[in-house]
Amino acid sequence: MTDQGLLPTSRQDVLTPLINVSIEGWRFARVYARAVSKLDASEQPKYISQHRYFIQQLETQLDGLD
């Protein structure tokens, strides 16, 4: 038996937190990109790749909500 009180009651109950997490993810990505730009050029590619992957995953997941 599941506790129905713990489940979201509407689509809006699901979307609002997801949107908020996404916004914070994009904010973090901007800060991350600035921090990576301060690394030595030889160290940047690895972190740039991880940044690109994160943004791609975030966008893919949000596109799948339609």
C-alpha positions in Angstrom: 0.0 0.0 0.0 1.4 3.4 -0.9 0.8 6.7 0.9 -1.0 8.8 -1.6 -0.4 11.9 0.5 3.3 11.8 -0.6 2.5 11.8 -4.4 2.0 15.0 -6.3 -1.7 15.8 -6.8 -1.4 17.6 -10.2 0.8 18.2 -13.1 1.6 21.6 -11.7 2.8 20.0 -8.5 5.4 18.2 -10.5 6.3 20.9 -12.9 7.0 23.7 -10.5 9.8 22.0 -8.6 11.2 20.6 -11.8 11.3 24.1 -13.3 13.0 25.4 -10.2 15.6 22.7 -10.3 16.2 23.4 -13.9 16.7 27.1 -13.4 19.2 26.4 -10.6 20.9 23.9 -12.8 21.4 26.6 -15.5 22.6 29.1 -12.9 25.1 26.5 -11.6 26.2 25.8 -15.2 27.0 29.5 -15.7 29.1 29.6 -12.5 30.8 26.4 -13.5 31.7 27.7 -16.9 33.3 30.8 -15.3 35.3 28.6 -12.9 36.5 26.4 -15.8 37.6 29.4 -17.8 40.1 30.2 -15.0 41.8 26.8 -15.2 44.9 26.1 -17.2 44.1 25.6 -20.9 45.3 22.0 -20.7 42.7 21.2 -18.0 39.7 22.9 -19.5 38.6 20.4 -22.2 37.6 17.7 -19.7 35.5 20.1 -17.7 34.0 21.8 -20.7 32.9 18.4 -22.0 31.2 17.7 -18.6 29.5 21.1 -18.7 28.2 20.5 -22.2 27.0 17.0 -21.3 25.1 18.4 -18.2 23.4 21.1 -20.3 22.5 18.6 -23.0 21.0 16.2 -20.4 19.0 19.0 -18.7 17.6 20.2 -22.1 16.8 16.6 -23.2 14.9 15.9 -20.0 12.9 19.1 -20.2 12.1 18.5 -23.8 10.6 15.1 -22.9 8.0 16.7 -20.6 5.7 17.7 -23.5 
